Amino acid sequence: MTLEPEDLLQSILDSLGRIRHIDPQEIPDIELYMDQVTTFMSSRLKNSTRNPQEDKVLTKTMINNYAKNDLLPPPVKKKYSKEHVLLLIFIYYYKNIMSINDIQTILKPIADEFFQKDEGMRLEDVYNEVFSLEPEEVERLKEDVKIKFQKAGTTFGDAPESEQRFLQMFSFVCMLSFDVYVKKMIIEKLIDIYTEEKKKAEGKNAQKK
C-alpha cells in the first residue's frame, strides 16, 4: 500500500462500481433448456467470478443438486422458466456465504409463496424490490472500503519499509474479513431465529388440530 496507494484504492473502487445485477428484462420470457440457462447465467455473471476465463458460474451438476436439495422447483418437461432463473441468481450470490441448508431455509418460503403466482406479488416483484437497494448499498460499501483502506495504511508505521506494504495489505484484508465474518454471523442468527419461530408456529398449529 505504500506503493501508489491512491491507484490501488481507485482500482478497487472502480471494480465495485462495475457491480450490477441481472435485470429481469434481460431474462428471456420463453422457457429454457438447461444448456441455455447455464449459457445465459455465464454470459451475465462471468465477470463477477475471480477468474472469468476459468471459473464456472453455473453447471448442469449444480442445477441438479439445487433441485435435489429443494432449492429450486423442478423444471417442466426439462424446461426452466424466467422465475427459475431468478431463483438461480439468488442462489449464485448466497452460495459463497451460506450453507445449502441455510439457503434452502431462506429461499423455500419465497419460492412457495411467490413462484409462478398469477396474481398479487410475484417472484419478479420480490427480486426487483431487493435489488433496487443495490446502488445505494454499493455507494455505502465504497465509503466503508475507503475508510478501511486508509486506516490500514496507517498501521505498521515502525516496520521496515521492505515489509510495510505487505503488513498494511494484511491489515486491510483482516478488517475486510472481520466485516464479512460478523455479517455472516448475523445472517446465521437471523436464519436460526426464523427457524425457531417457524417450529413454534407449526407446533401450535399441530396442537390446535
N, C-alpha and C positions, 0 to 999 in steps of 0.2 A: 504493500500500500504506500510505501514511501516513494515508489517509482510511479510518477504520473497518476496520482490518486484521483484527480478530477476526471481523467479519461476513463479510468476503471469504473468509477461510480456512474458516469454518464452511460457507459455501455450497459451496465446493469439496469439502469432506469429505462433505457431505450428498449431493452428486452421485455420489461414489464409493460411498457406502452404498447407492445405488439400483441398483448394478450387479448383475445376476443373469443366469444362463444359462437357456436353454430346457430345462426338464425333459423328458426323453424321454416321460414320461407325457402331456405336453401335445400331443405329435405324434400325429395320427390314425394308427391301425393300418391303415386302409384305404389303398390306393394312390390317389395324387392326380394330376390333370392339371396341366400347367404353371401355368395360371392359379391354381389352388388352392394350389400351392406358393408362388408369389410373394405371394399374399394372406396366407397363414399366416406366412411369414417377416416380412412387413411389419408384421403385427399384433403380433408378439412382439419385434421388434428396432427398430422405428421410433424409439423414444425414445433409442436409443443413437447415432443419427445427429446430425450437427451442426445441421442444420435439418430437424426432423421433418416439417414441413409441405411441404417441397420435395424433400429427398433421397430417392432410391430405394434401398431395402435390396437388392432383387434384381429383375432384369428377365428377360424371355424371352431377350434377346440375351446376357445374362451367362450364363445356364444353358447355352445352346447353345455359347458359347465355352468354358465349363468342360468340357463333354463333348468338344468338338473337340480341346482340349488335353490330353485324357486325365486330367483332374482328377476326373471324375465318370463312373461306369459308365453306359452307355446305358440309357434307360428301356425298360420292357417294354410294348409296344403303347401308347406315348406316355404311360405312367403311371409315376409316381415313388413308390418305397417310403419307408417310415419311415427306412430306412438312407440313402437318397439325401439326405433332409433333414438327417440328422446330418452327413454329409459337407459339405453346403452351409453348415452352421453353422460348421464348422471353416474353410472357405474364406472365409467372411464376415469372420472375425477375422484370418485370415492376410493377406488381400489388401492391407491397408494398410501392411504392413511387409515383405512378401516378394514376390519376383518370381513370375511364373507358373511358371517352370522350377523354382524352389525349392519352391513349393507342391506341384508335381507330384512332385518328388523325395521329399518327406516324407510325402505322403498316399497315393501309389500303393501302397507296401508295406502300409499299413494296409488299404486297400481290397482288395488282392489276398489278404491273409491273413484278414481278418475280415468282409468284406462278404457278406451273405446266407449266413452259416455256420450250419449246422444243429446242430452240437454244439461243445462247448468254449467258449472265449472268443469272444464276438460283438462286433460293432462297437459296440453299445449298451453293453456292459460296458467297453470302452475309453473311450468317451465319458464314462460315469459316473465312472470312476476318475480321469480327468484333471480333470474339472470339480469333483470333490469337494475339490480343492485350492483352489478359488476363495475361499471365505470367509476362510481363514487368510491368503491372499495379499492380499486386499483390506485386511485389518487392517494388515498389514505396509506396504502401499502408503500407507495413511493416515498412519502414523507417519513414513514417509520424506518424504511431502509436507509434513507439519508442520515437519520439520527444515529442509527446503529453503526453505520459505516464511519461516520465522523468520530463517534465515541471510541470505536475500535482503533482508529488512527492515533488516539492519544495514549494508548496502552504501550507498555514495554519501552518507555522512553529511555530507560537506562541500559537497555540491551545493546549488544554490539550491532553495528549497522548491518553486518552481513546476516544477522539473524532477525533483525527487527521486522522486516517486511513479512516474513512467514508468520512470526508470532502475532502480528497485528491481523493478518488474514485469519489466523486460528481464533483470535478473539471475536472477529466478525462471524465466523462460522458457529462458534459457541453461542453467541447471542441469538442468531437466527434459529439454531437448533433448539434452544431453550423455549423460544417462542412457539415453535412447532410442537414441542413436547407438551407444553401447557395446554395449547388449544386442542391437541389430541385427547388429553385427559378430560377436558371439558366436554368434548363430543361424546366420549365413552360414558361420562357421568350422565349426560342428558339421555342417552340411549338406555342406560340402566334404570333411570327414573321412569322413563316411558314404559319399559318392560314390566317393572314392578307395578305401576299403576294399571297396566293392562291386565295383569294377572289378578289383581284385586277386583277389578271390574268384572272379569269373567267369573271369578269365584262368587261374587254377589249375585250375578245373573243365574248361576247354576243353583244357588240356594233358593232363589225365587221359584225356580221350576220344580 
